[in-house]
Amino acid sequence: MGIESFKEITTEILKELRASEKAPGQERIFTAGEKEFIVWQERKQNGVPINEGVQSDFIKVRDSFSINFN
């Protein structure tokens, strides 16, 4: 099977999958890797969220070494 045939078949399978009946309360059907890709895009644009405990640890390290982030 050539690459173009593979792409066509794969595209058709994904179209059929996404056209399937969705689970109650769900707006769309995700395929493998889509959710991860969306999170990656958000983090690339907005940065990686860091919880308050880790932020506090970073601040302590910064202060202990007198690091200035200006």
N, C-alpha and C positions, 0 to 999 in steps of 0.2 A: 504494500500500500504506500503510495506516495504521500508527501507532506501535505499537499493541497487536499487530497482526499481525506486524510486524517483530520485536518482543520474543519472541513465541511461537515464531516460526521460528528465531530466533537461539538461544533456550534449547534447542530440540530439537536443533539442530546441535551445540551444545556438549555436551549429554548423550550424543549418539551418539559424538562424538569421544572423550570421556572413558571411554566404555565399550569403546573399541577395544582391541585387543591391545597391551599395553605392551611396550616394548623390554626385552630381558633385563636384569635387575638394577635395573629402574626400578619405583618404587612407584606413580607416577601420571603422567598426561599433563598437561602444562601448556599453556595456551592463551596467545596473545599478551598480554604485559604482566603475567602472573601472577607470574613470578619477580621482576620489578622491583618489583611492588607488595609482595611479601613482604619484600624487602630494605628498601624504604622504611618499612614498618611497624616492622621491627627497629631501623632507625636512628632513627626517630622516638622509639621507646621507650628505646633504649640509647645513643644518640649515634652519631656517625660515627667509625669507627676511624681512627686516625692512626698511621702507622708511626713507629718510634723515631727515624729520621733527622729527620723533620719535627718531632717533639716536641722533639728536641734543638735544632733551629733556633729554635723558639718560646721555649724556655728562654733561649737566648742573647740573643734580642731583649728578652725580659722583663728579664733581668739588666742588659743594656746601658742600658735606660731606667729601671731601678730601679722596676719596676712591681710592686705588691703585690696579689695576688689574694685576699686574705682577705675 
